[in-house]
C-alpha cells in the first residue's frame, strides 16, 4: 500500500507501507501513478527504502496527507494514431477542446480524457495481402486522416531473423482500438494490430539507421535560408531576450517551412501567445497545397499557468509524436517554445528533491537532458527502408539577454544552427531580429554541395552570399570610422559598402511577416534579390574606377529613385519581377558609366 506523506506543490512524497511485514508493490523509476480520490496523474522520480518521490502533472491543491497512491505499471506514454493532426493537447496529451466542454476556464484536477477519439470511425485501406510475408517497419495500410496526409499502419519490430506473415487484415471502418490486422511471426508468436498504439515519451523510438542530412530545410525566411541554412534533421537553437521575436520567428517557420508535419510545443510561454497560435493556424493556407495548415499540424499547449511537471513532460510528448510521423517516412519539424521554461521546471523539481544545485541553481544533469533531447532529431531510415526526419527548433529565453547563462550555453553545444536574436534589432523593428554577426550554421559546407548538385540556382549565388556577408562585416568597421570623421571623410569605395550594406539589411535580411507577399520568400526570389543587390555593387565599383575624381558619385547613384527600386524588391510576387527591377537598375547605372 502507498500513502501520501508530504505534499510539496507539484512534488509529493508517498510512503511505502508494508502489510504483514511484506511490501506488496514493486515501484519502478518513471512509472506513472494515480494519486488520491481525484486520481491525479504523477510519475515516480525517486525511490528510497520506504518512500517514493512523485512529480504530479496536475494541480495538487486539496490533496490530503494519507490519501492512497496506485501504481499503473506503465511509463508515461502517449497515444499515437489517427486523430492527432489538427488537434491541440496539453503537456500530457489530453485534448483541450474536449476538456473545455467540462472545464471552460481552467483544467480541473482529475480530468482524464483519452487523447484519441474512441467513437470516431476511420476508413482503413490495406496495402498488403493475406499470407504475404513482410518485414518489420513495413507499411500495412493507411487511413486518409486529412486530404494532405495518409496515416500509415506499420508492422511492429521483430528480433533478428524473424519475419511476419499477414494472418488477417481487413478493409473497412474502424475505431482506433479495433483490431484491423493479425500478424504471425515465423517463430510462432502473434501480434494483433489496432490503428492506435502507445509509446513511452522518454524512450526514443528505434530506427534502423541514422543518416547524414542532405536536403535543405527551407523556411521562407531570407536571413535563414541564405545566411544560416538549416538542413532537414538539423538541431536549431534560437536564443533571445524578451521582446526580440522568438515566438514570432518560430511561428513564421512553422507556417512557411517545407516540413510535411508541424509539431508546435508551447512550453511554459504566456497564454496569450498560445491563444494567438490557436486562432491563427486554422485560418492559414499552406502555400504549397492551398489547404488549411492545421491539417498537418499538432499543437501542444502547456502555458505558464499550467502545472510545472506537465511543462517538463510537454517537450517529450512533442518529440515522441514527431518521431512517430518520422517513422512513416515524413519530414517533421518540432518547434519548442521555450526550452528555457522546460529547464526552469527541471530546476524547481530538482530543488524540491533537495539535489545539489549546479550553476545558477540548475541541476547538474541539465546538459545531459538537453543533449538527450536534441539527439532525438535527425534524418533516419526506418525498418521498412524509408527515410524520414525530425528537425528540432528550440527557443531559449536567457534572463536579460545574457547568452552566457547555462541554458543558452548547453543549447549552443548541442545545436548545429545558432540563430541569435538581438534586442537592438527588434527595437528598430528589424524582423526577423537575427543578428548576422553572432549567428552561425554548421551546415555551410553541405549547403554548398547540395546547391551545386541539385538546386537550379544561378552560377554566382554562393559567391554572392559570401560577398554579402563580407560587406556586412566591413560595415561594422566603417561605422566606427564614421563616428570619428563623419561620412564625408570616406572615399567612394567605402561609401558604396555602406549603401550596399544598408540595402542588404533593410531590403534583403529584414522581412515583413505581416505583409501578404513579403511574409514568405521562395528560394528563387531570394536568389534573384541577392543577385540584383550584388550586381549593383559590382557595377558601381567599376564606375568608381572610371570616375575617381567624382567625390559625390555614390550619393548621385543611390538617389531616391534607386533606393525606391531596392526597397520594392521584396514586394514583388515572383523572381521574374525581381529580375526585371534588376534590369531597370542596370539601365540607370549606364548613365554614369
N, C-alpha and C positions, 0 to 999 in steps of 0.2 A: 504494500500500500504506500502511496505517495501523498504527502500532505504539505500544503504551503506553510512555510515558517516565517518568511520575510517577504515583504513587497517593497521593492526599491524602484519605483517608477516602472520603466519598461523591463526591468530585471527583477526576477523573483528567485527565491531560494526555496526549494522543496526538500523536506527531509524524507529519507527512505526509512519507513517504519517496518520492522520485522514482525511477522506473525508466527507465533510458536517458535521463536528463536531463529527463523529462517527468512531470508529475503526472497520473495517470490519473483519480483520483476528483475529484468536484466537490461537496464537502460543503456543506450549507445550514444556516442557523440553525434550531434547534429540530427538526432531523431526528433520528430515532431511530437508534441504532446497537446492535450486538451486540458484546460485549467478551469476549475470552479464550476459553478452552476450554469454559467453562460457558455461554457466550453470554448474559452479563449484559446486561440492557436498560438503555440510557442515552439521553441526549438532549444534543445539541450546544448549548451556551450561549455559546460564544465561538469565533471563528475568527480566527487570525492567519496570518502569511505561511506558516509551515511547521509549524503545530501547531493542534490543536483542544482546547478545554476542554469536558469532558463531565461532566454530573452523572449519577450512576448510581442507579437506582431500587432496587437490591438491595444486599445486604451484599457489600463488596469484599474481605473478609478472604481471603487466599490468592491474590489476583490478583498476577501477576508482571509486572515490567517486561519489555518485549519481546513480550508477547502481542499477537496481532493484533486489529484492530478492523474490523468490517464495517459498511458503510453500508446502511440499509434502503431509502432513497429515499422514506420517508414521515414525516410528523409523528406525534407521539404521539397515538394515536386510541383511541376506544372502539368496541366492537361494540354496535350498537343493534338490538334485535329481540325477539321473544317469548322468554320465559325469564328476564327481568330481575326481574320482580316476585316478591317473596318470597325473593330471593337476598341473600347477603352477599358483597361483594367487598372486596379490598384497594384501596389507593390507585391502582393502575394496572389495576384491573378484572380481577383474577384471582379466580376463585371459591374462597372459603376452605373450603367444605365438601369440595370435591374435593382441595384441597391438603392438608387434614387427613388424608386417606387415604394420602398419600405421605409427608408430613412432619408427624406428630401434634403436636409441641410448638412448634417454630419453623419459619418458612418458610425452607427451604434455598435457597441461591443457585442460579439457573439453572432453576428450575421455570417452565416456560412452558406454561400450560394456557389454552385459549381461554375467553373469558368465557361464551359461549353453548354449550349442549349440542349437539354435532354429530350425535348419534344420535337424539335425540327428534324425533318427527314431530308436526306441528301441523295441525289441520284448517282449511284456508283456504276462506273463503266470499266469492266475488266479489260486488261490488255494481254493477259496470258491465258492458256488453255488448260483444261483438266489434264492431269497426268504429266504436264510439262515439267521438265527438270530446270530449276532456276538456281541462281546463286544468291547469297545474302546481299542485301542492298539493292536488289533488282526491283524495278517498278512493276507492281502487280495490276494496277488500275488507278483510276482517278475520279475525283469529284470536281466538277466545274464550279469552284467556290465563288469566283467572280468572273465577269466576262474577260478579265485580263489574265487570270491565273488558274491553272489546273492544280488541284491539291492531290498529290500523289500518295498512294499507299505503298510503302516499301517493305520488302522482305526483311525480317529481323536477322541479326548476325548469328553466325554459327561458329563452332570450333573448327580448327584446321582439318581439312579432309572431308568435311560434311557438306552435303548439298540438300536442297529442298525439293520435294515433289509436291505439286499442287494437287491436293486430295479433294478440295472443294472450293469453288469460287462462284459467286452469284451476282448477276447484274440486277439492279432494281433500286428501290428507295429504302434507305436505312437510317436509323438514328445512330448517333456517334458511337454508342456502346453496343450496337448489334453486331453479331458475328457475320462477316462478309466472306471470309475465306478460312480454310484449314490447310496447313502445310504439314508434311511429314518428312522428317529427315531420313537419310539413308541408313541411319543408326537406330531408327525406330521411334524417336521422340516426336511428339506432335505439338503444334502451335496454332491456337485459334486467334485469328486477327480481327480486330474491330477497326472502325475508321479513326478512333481516337486512341491515344496511348499516354502514358505518364513518364516523366523523366526528372530525376533529382537535379535541382538548379545548380548545385555546387559541384556537380560531376560533369566535366566536359564530354560531349558526345563523341564517340570514337570515329576515326576516319581511316581510310586505307593508306593515305599518304598526304603529306603537306608539300605544296608546290611553290615554286618561285612566282612572285607576282609578275604578270606580263601583259596586263591590259590597263589602260588609263581609266581612272575613276573621274569622269567629267562632272563638274559641279555647276557649270553655267556661270561661275564667278571668275572674272578675268584674272584677278590677282592670284587666285589659287591655281587655276588651270595653266597659266603661263609662267608664273614666277615660282610657285611652291607646289608642284604637281603631286597628286596622290594617285597611287595605283590601287586597283581592286585588291582587297585583302589587307590594305595598309592600316597602320595604327597612328591615329592623329590626336594630338593634344592641342587644345585651344585655350590658353590661359589669358586672363584679362581682368582688370578691376571692375568694380560696379559701374554700370553705365557705358561700358566700352562696346557693347553689342554682341556679347557671346550668344545669347539666345536668338537674336536676330540672325546671326551668321548660321547657327545651327538650323534654323527654320528655312533659310534660303537653300542650304544644301539638301535638306530633307525634301523640299518642294521640287528642286530642279535637277538633282543628280540623276545619273543613269542607272541607279540600282533598281532591281526588279521588285524588291520588297524593302520597306522602310519600317524599322522598329524604333520608335521615339520614346525614350525614358525620361520623364520629368522627375528627377530625383532630388527632392528637398528644395526645389525652387518655389517662388511665390505663386500663390494660387491664381493670380490674375494672368500670369504668363501662360500657365497651362490652359486657362479658360480661353485665352486668345487662340491657342493651338486648336482647341476643340471646336471653336466657332469658325476658324479659318479653313481648316483642312477639308471639311465637307463641301466647301464652295470652290475649291481649287480644281482645275482641269489639268491633267497630265499633258504636257506639250507634245509628247511622243505618241500618245494613244487617243487623245481627246476624250478620255474617260475620267471620272472623278478620282482624284489622287487617293482618297480613303480606301478605294478598292484594292490597294496594295500596301496599306499602312496598318500597323498595330501601335496603339498609343498605350503607354503605361504611365499613370499619373500617381505620383506619391509626393504631394506638396509638403511645404514646411510645417503645416499644422496637422499632418498625419503622423501616426506613431513612428517613433525613431527606428525601431528594429525593422519595420517594414521598408523603411528607406534603404537600409543596408541590403535587404533582400531584393529590392526592385531591380538593381543592376544585374543580379544573377538571373532573375526572371527574364529580363530583356535579352541577355546574351544566349540563354537556352532556347528561347523562341527563334532567335536569329539563326542559331546552329541548325535547328530543325528545318527551316526553309532552305538553308545552305545544302543540307543533305539531299534535297530534291534536285540539286543542280542549279540553284538560283543564286544570283548575286544580291546580297543583303547588306544594308547599311544600318548600323546601330548608332543612334545619337543618344549620348548620355549627358544630361544637363541637370545637375552638375556633379562631377565626381568628387568635388570638394565637400559637398553636403554628405555624400556617402562616407568619406573619410571622417567627417565630424561625428557621424553615427558610430563608426568604429571606435573613435576616441572616447565617446561618452560611455559606451558599453564597457570598454576596457577599464576606464576609471572606476566604474561601479563594481567591476570584478576585483578591484584592488591590485591590478597588474602594475608592474614597474613602468612608468612612462618613459618615452624616449624624447626626441627633440620636439619642443612646443607642445608637449603633452600627448602627442600621438603614440599609439602602441609601437613597440619595437618591430612588429611584423607588418607594418604599413607597406613597406617596399615590396615584400613578398606577395602581399594581397594584390597590389596594383599590377605587379608583374604577371601573376596568375590570371588576372582579368584580361589584360591586353594579349596574353599568349593565346587566348581563345579566338583571336582574329586570325585571318589568313586565307590563302587560297588552298583548297583541299580537293582530293579525289576521293569520292565515296566508294563504298564496297561494290557498287554497281558499275564503277568506271567513269562516272560523270564528274565534271568539275563544278564546284561552287565556291562562293567566297563570303566572308564576313568582314566588312570594313568597319572599324570602330573609330568614332569621332567623339572624344570626351572633352567637355569644357572644364576648366579649373578656375576657381574664384579665389585667388590669393588675397588675403586681407591687405587693403591699402595698395594693391597692385605690386606687392613685393614678390618678385619671381624667385627669390632665394629661399622661400619657405618650403617645408618638406614635401607637401603635396605636389607643388609645381615641379620641384627637382626630381622627384621619383617618377612623375609622369613624363618628364623630358627624357629620362634614361630609358624608358620603355616604349617610347613612340618613335616613329620614323619621319613624321612631319610635324613641325612645331610652328603653329600659327599664333604669333604673339600679338594680342590685341592691345592697342595703345590708347590711353585715356586722352592724350593730347589730340590725336586724330579724331576721336569721337567728339571732342568739344568743338572741333572745326567742321563737324557734320560730314566727315570723310568716312564713308562706309563702303565696303567692309573696312573696319578700322584695323587692318592687319599691317603691322609695321614691317616694311620691306627691308629694313636694316637688321632686325634681330630675328626674324623668322627664317626657317630653312626647311629643306626637304632632302632626305637621304635617297630619294628616287631619281636624282638628276641624271645619272648615267643610264639607268634603264629607260627613263623617259626619252632620252635622245635616241636610243636604239630602237624603241618602239615607233617613234615618229619617222625615223629613216626607213623602217621596214614596212610599215602598214598604213599610216595615215596620209591622205593626199594633201599634205601641206606644201607651201611654197619652198623653193630651194633655200631661201635665206631666213626662214623663220627662226631656226635655232640660233643663228648668228645675231639676228635682230634682238631676241630676248636677252642674250648675254650683253649686247651693247647697251640695251635699255637699263640693265642693272648697273653697268659701269657709269652711265650718265647720272643715274640717281645717286650713286656713291660719290661721284665728283661734285654734285650739287651741294652735298653736306659740307664739303671742304670750302667751296666757294662762298657759301652763305656766311662763314666765319670771316672771310676776307671782306665781304660786302659790309659787314658790321663795322669794319675798321675804316675802309676807304670809300664806301658807297658804291652803287652800281656804275657810276660814271668812271670809276677808276679801273674798270675791267675792259679788256680788249674784246673784239667781236667774237672770237672763238669761245671765250668764257661766257659772254652774254648769251650766245647760242645754246650752250649747255644749260643755262638757267631757264631759257624759254622752253626747250625740249623737255627738260625735267618737269617743269610746271605742267606741260601738256600730258606727260606720262602720268603724273599724279592725279590731275583733275579730270582729264578726258579719258584716260585708259584704266587706271587702277581703281579710281572712285566709280562706284556703280549705284544707281538709284533703284533700290529694292521696291519702291512704291510706284515706279513708272512701268506702264504696261509693256513697253518694249525693252527698256534697259534692265529690268529685273532679271532677265535671262540672256546670256550671250552664247551663241553657238561657237564651236571651235573655229569654223571657217570665218565668221565675223571677227572673232578675237584676233585671228592671224592677219586679217585684212587691215584692221585698225592699227595694229602694231607696225605693219608694213608701211602704211601711209605716213605715220609719225617719223619712223626711222628714215624713210626715203627723203622726207623734208630735211632732216638733219644732214644727210649725206649731200644733198643738192646744195644746201645753203653753205656747207663747208667749202664746196668747190667755188661758189660765187665769192666767198670771202677771200679765197686765194687769188682770185682775179681782180678784186677791188679792195685791196688792202688799205687804200687811202681814205675810204669812206667810213668814218668812225661811227656813224649812225645807221649803218647798213642793216643790222639785225632789228633795230627798232622800226625801220621802214618796212621790212619784210613782214614782221609779226604785228601788222596793223589790225584794226578791228575786223576787217574782212577775213583775214587768215585765222584769227582767233575764233571767230564765229563758226567757220568751217570745221575747225578742230573740235569745238565744243559739240557740234551736231553729229559727229561721227557715231557716238554711242546711241543716238536715237534713230538710226537707220534700221529698217526691218531685216535686211539681209546683207550679205557680204558684197554682192554686186553693187549695191547703192554706196557702200563704203568706198569701194574701189573707184567709183565714178567721182566721188568727192575728192579722192586722191588725185585723179586726173585734173580736176579743177585747180588744185594747189600747184601742180606742176606747170600749168598754163600761167598761173600768177607769177611763179618764180622765173619764167622765161623773160619777164620784163626787166629783171635785174641781172640776167646773165650777160 
